[in-house]
């Protein structure tokens, strides 16, 4: 049986594990809002219509920041439609998802929900069909203390104190021809720079995200980032990145290696940003906001859109995630952590129902999908400093990504508690012995070893009837001897191993 080796030393650090890496996304799409986080009349809803069962699962998931209200939806959205008395709000056509938007849930409701969930809001402004003035109006409504028309309107609507939103997205996927208000890189770059300059005149404390490419496969990828950043580099704090990985073709070997593509994507965006910085003599290093990522059976979307007319909150891309999908999501989180020095924000899309870790039934229960668990455990234990790992691993061949390592890892060391957490993925179809060398952190003992293994039942899913079919299982805790130990990673698995100072 092939063996892998991993040496961990705190001298080789990448950077802090920013809590903003554990973000999520709430878009007015399908049943993410209506029937997801918000369902007046549900037995578990509070007086404001917020589903308490979903709030509890959101807290358990460990979500730190939530992007809102889109997504493609934001490029045709009028934010003022979603504030004020609900009975006075207009019904609108949402061109992005071919639905009717009631606007019963809007900015004020989202901010109430975010406070209840304990998450930081990340707002997107419409630079598709709208522009600078509307972005300024939204910022004034949200963040200005009072004494102006829009800030006083917020107070009239019940929010005396400003919301103080710090993270703002300057539009969404403006490179995509599917986007309402799609623009060229020069058109978008100039508009984004104008909006950024003006928004920071109102609130200099905010951080702004410019739109990067919708995915690495776009024909304009890298050229788009370069042009947009030529316009915006000195005015923004992040460039966005989005990616989804589709398992529909059944190529398990390739889907398990999806993190290889994400890793390359991040490296190339960083290189492009640093090239623009060099040209402009910028000393500041721009970070990435990887604010849409997930596994998505994307080939199913068009059928969902084509089989109905204009309706309210239809079920859209409510994928049932498998045990293999959970392993892939865990590996994508490993990649985000491995780039903690340059990825400052990340948001898994989406939170509820729409390609989501949380599923619900209207009027019924909420449950955890398979992908819930690697996210929740990573958010819980990835605290401290991310350490650079260079595992020695066997390799295997894939159709999409060529020759890739069987093992993927990252480690996080909490200096305050002394605890060490190792996240590891075995992409192979056989168990993988892993020799761990922890002599750089002397005096460690094992705390726990949990794993989600898909090798025996790769298509297993969690459903309303069987909500706990795919969950982490406890494995024998390794006991280091002289700073070394060997563990066996199950076939096709994501694992988290925890160590702590002996006697603590």
Secondary structure as UniProt FT lines:
FT   STRAND          3..7
FT   TURN            10..11
FT   STRAND          13..16
FT   HELIX           19..22
FT   STRAND          23..25
FT   TURN            30..31
FT   TURN            35..37
FT   TURN            40..41
FT   TURN            43..44
FT   TURN            47..48
FT   STRAND          50..51
FT   HELIX           52..61
FT   STRAND          65..68
FT   HELIX           72..76
FT   HELIX           79..82
FT   HELIX           86..88
FT   STRAND          92..94
FT   TURN            95..98
FT   STRAND          99..101
FT   HELIX           107..117
FT   STRAND          120..125
FT   HELIX           132..143
FT   HELIX           149..156
FT   TURN            157..158
FT   STRAND          167..170
FT   TURN            174..175
FT   TURN            177..178
FT   TURN            180..181
FT   HELIX           185..202
FT   TURN            204..205
FT   STRAND          207..210
FT   TURN            216..217
FT   TURN            219..222
FT   HELIX           223..232
FT   TURN            233..235
FT   STRAND          238..245
FT   TURN            248..249
FT   HELIX           252..255
FT   TURN            256..257
FT   HELIX           258..279
FT   TURN            280..281
FT   STRAND          287..295
FT   HELIX           298..300
FT   HELIX           301..306
FT   HELIX           323..338
FT   TURN            339..342
FT   STRAND          343..349
FT   STRAND          358..360
FT   TURN            362..363
FT   STRAND          366..368
FT   HELIX           370..381
FT   STRAND          385..387
FT   STRAND          395..398
FT   TURN            399..401
FT   STRAND          402..405
FT   STRAND          407..413
FT   TURN            415..417
FT   STRAND          420..426
FT   STRAND          432..437
FT   TURN            439..440
FT   STRAND          444..453
FT   TURN            458..459
FT   TURN            467..468
FT   STRAND          473..474
FT   TURN            482..483
FT   STRAND          484..489
FT   STRAND          493..501
FT   TURN            502..503
//
